[in-house]
Amino acid sequence: MKEKILAKATEMFLNYGFKSVTMDDLAEQLGISKKTIYANFENKTKLVEQSTSFLFEFISNGINLICDLEKNPIDELFAIKSFVMEHLKNEKTSPQYQLQKYYPQLFNELKRRQFNVMKECVHENLQRGVKIGVYRKGMDLDFITRIYFNGMIGIKDDETFPRKIFNANYLLENYLEYHIRAIATEKGLQNMEKFLSKNEPSKLKSLHQKK
């Protein structure tokens, strides 16, 4: 039952937001009593904590599996983007922003865990890209890794990029292109353009795309 509650809570938090979903809402959706929920989770904060951890582990495992395939480094970045967007419901409710606003301690811990996972994957992506000639030589890879992570966090700031104006998937597409253009060789740019022409038709849409 605990796993069932956790899965449904995670789905509802992504769709409606951490603030909006109440224990009553969750109980109604599951067809159970609140007493059953509280028997498994002490309070809503504990539920949010375990829900974010559950989603983090799932996303991290998926990213690791993609990295293990050792795709072309540029293709790999877009594959990770597609996987994350699919399982975050296109971030309809800006979950990162809501977590930061209403559960700051949980947000800071999640951010730390995200960085520890991302820095390894991104650093390895950069190394392979340099080795095969799609990324430029002579870059400070640790610096680029940290800048990339900081940018990924930044584009999810709902005050800077409100979801009523900016589509989350499109923001990420543009950020990836921005990142790749900053570090790619001519070979890498050709690789990206070829990939986008086949797989990213939304690049042709307006930057200020409505949901």
N, C-alpha and C positions, 0 to 999 in steps of 0.2 A: 504493500500500500504506500509506503514512503516513497518509493521510486515513481509510482503513478502520480502522487501529489507533486513531486518535484518536477516531473516532466510537464505536467499541466501548468504549474505555476510559472515555469520558465517560458512556456509558450505565451501565456497571458501577459507576463511582464514585457516581453518583446513587442507584443501587439498593442498593448494599452498603456504601458508605463508602470514603473515601480510604485509611483504615488497613487495612481488611479485604481489599481487592483486591490480589493479588500479581501480579507479572509472569508467574508460572506460570499463575495463573488466567486472565489475559488471553490468553496464548499458547494455552491449551487451548480457550478459547471461540472463538478465531479459527482454530484448526486450523493454527497456524504454530509455529515454534520461537522460543524466547526470543532467539536470536541475531538473528532478523529484527527483533524489536522493538528491540533495542539498536542495530541498524544505523540505526534511524530516530530513536531517543531515547536520549540518553546514559545516563540513569538514570531512576528512578521520579519523582524530583523534577521533572525536565524534562518528563516525561509529564504530571504533575499540573499543572504550570505552563501547558503548551500546551492541556491539556484545559479548564482553567478559562477561559483566554483565548478558546478556541474557543466555549465556551458563552456567555461574556459578550458576544461579538460577535453571536452569533445572537440572544440575548435583546434586546440593545440595538437591533438592526436591526428586530426585531419591534415593540418599543415605539415606535420612531420612526415606523413605518408606521401604527400605531394613532393616534399623535398627529397625523400628517399628515391623518387623516380629519376632524379638528376636530369630533368628536362633542360632545354636551352634556358639559361638564366632569365631571360626576358619573358619567355612563355611561362616560366614558373611563377613569376610575380603576378601575372594576370590569372593564372590558374588558382592561385591562393586567393586573389581578390574575389573571383567568382564563387569559390567555396564558402568564403566568409559571408558574403552578401546573401547567398542562398540560405544559410543557416541562422542569420541574424534578421531574417524577414525584411531585408533591405533597410533595417534600422528605422522603421516607421516612427518610433517614439523617442529617438535619440537616447538609447539606454545608457550610454556612457555619461551624457550630460546629467540625466536624472540621478544616476548613481552618485555622481560627484556632488550634486546639490543636496540630496536627501540622506545619503549614506557615505559621507566623506571618508570615514575610516576604511570601509569596504572598498571604496574606489581606489584609495592609495595602495592598499594591499594588492588589489587586482592589477593595477598599473605596474607595480614592481614585478609581479609574476609574468605579465605580458612582455615586459622588457627582457627578462631573463630568457624567455623562449624566443622572442623575435631577434635578439642580437645574434644568437648562434645561427639561426636560419639565414638572416640577411647577410651576415659576414661571410658565410659560406657561399651564398649566392654571388656576392661581389668577387670573391676569390676565383670562382669558376668563370665568371664573366670576363675578368681580366685575362685569365689563362687562355680562353678560347678566342679572345680578341673582340668581344662585343662591348666591353667596358674599357675605359682608358687606363693606362698604366700610370703609376706614380701617385695615386690618390691615397689619402689617409683613410683606410677602410674602417677603422674604428670611429672616426669622426663622421663619415658618411652613414654608417649604421645608426648612430645616435641621432643624426639629423633626420634620417628617414623615420625613425620611431617617433620623434617629436612632431614631425609633420602629420603622421598618421593619427596621433592624438589630437593635434590642432584642428584638423578638418572636421572632427566630430564635436567641436565646440558649438553648441546650438546658438549662442549669442553672436558668434562671428559668422556662422553659416546656418541660419535658421532653416529648419526642415520645411517651413511653409514656402520658402523661396528656392532652396537648393535640394535637389534630389541626391540622396546619400550615395547611390551607386555611381552617379555621374561625377560627383565630387571625387570619389576614389579613382575613377578612370583618369580624370584630369591630373590628379596628384601623381599617379603612377607615370603618366606621360611626362610630367614636369621632372620627376625624379630621374627617369631614364634619359631624357634629353640632356640632363646636367652631367651625366657620367658616361654616356655611350660614345663609342667610336662610330665612324661612318657605317661600318658593318652592322653595328648594333642598331643604329637608327633605321637602316633598311630592314632589319629583322622586325623591329617594332611596327613600322609602317605596313609591312606585309601581314603581320598578325592582326593589327587593327582593322585593316581592310576586309579581312575575312571574318573576324569574330566580334568586333565592337561597332556595330552600326549606329549606336547611340552617340558616337563621337560627332556625328553630323548634326546633332540637335543643339539647341541654344544652351549656353552656359547656365542661364537662369531657368532651368527646367522645372516645371511644376510637377508635383507628385501625381 
